[in-house]
Amino acid sequence: MNGPLNISLDEIAGEASNFQKKLGAGLQTLLEVDDVDFGATAREEVWRDGKVVLYRFVGERKPTARVPILICYALVNRPYMVDLQSDRSLVKGLLARGEDVYIIDWGYPDRSDRFLTLEDYIERFLGGALDHLRGAHDMESVNLLGICQGGAFSLCYAALHPDRVRNLITMVTPVDFHTADNMLSNWTRGMDVDLMVDTLGNVPADMMNLCYLTLKPWRLFVQKYVGLVDILDDRKALEDFLRMEKWIFDSPDQAGEAFREFIKQFYQGNGFVNGGVSIGGREVDLGFVDMPVLNIYAEQDHLVPPDASRAMKGLVGTTDYSELSFRGGHIGIYVSGRAQKEVPTAIHEWLSKRAR
């Protein structure tokens, strides 16, 4: 006998039995799972400015690339997404191909950082890290890899100091913040950011996380946790899931003034396209980005839609511009199996052709 959904009672009973078995197995699996850690690669601190630290990754062999790469991640999440675990690591893939990889860790802002500005993050911190690398390697310029908001920072720095960036790589980086399919931008344009920052000071991480989760409420609030039942008896899969959850909710607060400036100049003013981005009183013109540029975007990205990133092509001044489209989403571009094969190879081969 079938019910109104054309499902027999035997099928319902079977599903209920399987569900019960999964939950039972899951209780045992959860007892066996240790606190999940992150980071597949050894690293050493080489420079610091307050809470901001520059790390050099230490691979299994010495790098063969002469010019180092500095990874500049976004402020809103922790940068260890690029080195999450041994089989999901952009960093490990680059090291295996001989690259010399560094990363800037922004730390966790507190009330003492309330008045940090975009100038502090781009000129003082990012610029300071690049100056250290230039000095340590005795080079006028080094390679820069900017990711998401860190890509926007990297574009600003490259436009202001084109002589210090040899090759620029951007990943899932927004340039046109006013594309029709950018839900986050549509929400943000009506925000009274002055009232928010004046009231809160630093912007709480929990508020930011809730905003990102509500972009895909069914997928991120319901579907993934229902699907968790299917892997409760698989220790490795469960550890992978918990590691990703730990990263999602290990988010720093946002320094109030820098947040205010970024929302106004980029999300509301669309400053890369319309003009008006100013860092420390200096106007940012992407026409001065004249070094080789590789722009990597994700075709199913709901945070940085492809059109938001592809707009870079018509704005930068370089004659050596390349694009790479990745079949995946904003997070998959770092951690999916396809990404491990495609992205580090593409970056390494692109840089190798421009080695000088």
Long-range contacts (C-beta under 8 A, 24 or more apart in sequence): 19-229, 22-229, 22-230, 22-232, 22-233, 23-229, 23-232, 25-232, 25-233, 26-229, 26-232, 26-233, 26-238, 29-232, 29-233, 29-234, 29-235, 29-238, 30-232, 30-238, 32-235, 33-235, 33-238, 33-239, 33-242, 36-239, 36-242, 36-243, 36-246, 37-243, 38-80, 38-83, 38-84, 38-85, 38-243, 38-246, 38-247, 39-80, 39-83, 39-84, 40-83, 40-84, 40-85, 40-86, 40-88, 40-89, 40-91, 40-92, 41-83, 41-89, 41-91, 41-92, 41-95, 43-103, 46-102, 46-132, 46-136, 47-128, 47-129, 47-132, 49-124, 49-125, 49-128, 50-107, 51-106, 51-107, 51-108, 51-109, 51-113, 52-104, 52-105, 52-106, 52-107, 52-125, 52-128, 52-129, 53-104, 53-105, 53-107, 54-102, 54-103, 54-104, 54-105, 54-129, 54-132, 54-133, 55-102, 55-103, 55-104, 55-105, 56-100, 56-101, 56-102, 57-83, 57-91, 57-95, 57-101, 57-102, 57-103, 59-92, 59-95, 59-96, 59-101, 60-95, 60-96, 63-95, 63-98, 63-99, 63-100, 63-101, 64-98, 65-98, 65-99, 65-100, 65-351, 65-355, 66-355, 67-100, 67-137, 67-139, 67-142, 67-143, 67-166, 67-167, 67-351, 67-355, 68-99, 68-100, 68-101, 68-102, 68-133, 68-137, 68-142, 68-143, 69-94, 69-99, 69-100, 69-101, 69-102, 69-142, 69-143, 69-144, 69-145, 69-169, 69-351, 70-102, 70-103, 70-104, 70-129, 70-130, 70-133, 70-142, 70-143, 70-144, 70-145, 71-101, 71-102, 71-103, 71-104, 71-145, 71-147, 71-150, 72-104, 72-126, 72-144, 72-145, 72-146, 72-147, 72-150, 72-151, 72-153, 72-154, 73-103, 73-104, 73-106, 73-147, 73-148, 73-150, 74-147, 74-148, 74-149, 74-150, 75-106, 75-121, 75-149, 75-150, 75-252, 75-254, 75-255, 75-258, 76-148, 76-149, 76-208, 76-251, 76-252, 76-254, 77-247, 77-248, 77-250, 77-251, 78-105, 78-247, 78-250, 78-251, 78-252, 79-103, 79-104, 79-105, 79-106, 80-247, 81-247, 81-331, 81-334, 81-335, 82-147, 82-334, 84-243, 84-244, 84-247, 84-334, 84-335, 85-240, 85-243, 87-340, 88-240, 88-334, 88-335, 88-336, 88-340, 89-340, 90-334, 90-339, 90-343, 90-344, 93-340, 93-343, 93-344, 93-345, 94-344, 94-347, 94-348, 96-344, 97-344, 97-345, 97-348, 98-348, 99-347, 99-348, 99-351, 102-129, 102-133, 104-129, 106-252, 107-252, 108-252, 108-253, 109-202, 109-252, 109-253, 109-254, 109-255, 110-202, 110-253, 111-201, 111-202, 113-202, 113-255, 114-201, 114-202, 114-255, 114-256, 114-257, 115-255, 115-256, 115-257, 116-255, 116-257, 116-258, 117-257, 117-258, 117-261, 117-280, 118-153, 118-156, 118-258, 118-261, 118-262, 118-265, 118-279, 119-279, 119-280, 120-258, 121-153, 121-255, 121-258, 122-153, 122-156, 122-157, 122-160, 122-279, 123-157, 123-160, 123-279, 123-280, 126-153, 126-154, 126-157, 127-157, 127-161, 130-157, 130-164, 130-165, 131-164, 134-164, 139-166, 140-164, 141-165, 141-166, 141-291, 142-166, 143-167, 143-168, 143-169, 143-351, 144-168, 144-169, 145-169, 145-170, 145-171, 145-347, 146-170, 146-171, 146-173, 147-171, 147-172, 147-173, 148-172, 148-173, 148-174, 148-303, 148-304, 148-330, 149-174, 149-262, 152-266, 152-272, 155-272, 155-284, 155-286, 155-289, 155-312, 155-316, 156-277, 156-279, 156-284, 158-288, 158-289, 158-291, 159-284, 159-285, 159-286, 159-287, 159-288, 159-289, 160-279, 160-282, 160-284, 160-288, 162-288, 162-289, 162-290, 162-291, 165-291, 166-291, 166-354, 167-291, 167-292, 167-293, 167-294, 167-350, 167-351, 167-354, 168-289, 168-291, 168-292, 168-293, 168-294, 169-293, 169-294, 169-295, 169-296, 169-347, 169-350, 169-351, 170-293, 170-294, 170-295, 170-296, 170-309, 170-312, 171-296, 171-297, 171-333, 171-343, 172-296, 172-297, 172-298, 172-301, 172-303, 172-304, 172-309, 172-330, 172-333, 173-295, 173-297, 173-304, 173-309, 173-312, 174-266, 174-304, 174-308, 174-309, 175-272, 175-273, 175-286, 175-308, 175-309, 175-311, 175-312, 175-315, 176-270, 176-272, 176-273, 176-307, 176-308, 176-311, 177-266, 177-267, 177-270, 177-272, 177-273, 177-308, 178-270, 178-273, 179-305, 179-307, 179-308, 179-311, 181-305, 181-307, 182-304, 182-305, 182-308, 183-215, 183-302, 184-211, 184-212, 184-215, 184-267, 184-303, 185-267, 185-308, 187-211, 188-263, 188-267, 188-268, 189-267, 189-268, 191-263, 191-268, 193-259, 193-260, 193-263, 193-264, 193-268, 194-260, 197-256, 197-257, 197-259, 197-260, 200-256, 201-256, 202-253, 202-254, 202-255, 202-256, 202-259, 203-253, 203-254, 203-256, 203-259, 204-253, 205-251, 205-252, 205-253, 205-254, 206-251, 208-251, 208-254, 209-248, 209-249, 209-251, 212-303, 215-302, 215-303, 216-302, 244-331, 244-335, 272-311, 272-315, 273-311, 273-315, 286-312, 286-315, 286-316, 286-317, 287-315, 287-316, 287-317, 288-317, 289-316, 289-317, 289-318, 290-316, 290-317, 290-318, 291-318, 291-320, 292-318, 292-320, 292-321, 292-322, 292-354, 293-318, 293-320, 293-321, 293-322, 294-322, 294-323, 294-324, 294-346, 294-347, 294-350, 295-321, 295-322, 295-323, 295-324, 296-323, 296-324, 296-325, 296-326, 296-333, 296-343, 296-346, 296-347, 297-323, 297-324, 297-325, 297-326, 298-325, 298-326, 298-328, 298-329, 298-330, 298-332, 298-333, 299-325, 299-326, 299-327, 299-328, 300-327, 300-328, 300-329, 300-332, 301-329, 301-330, 301-333, 302-329, 302-330, 303-330, 304-330, 320-354, 322-350
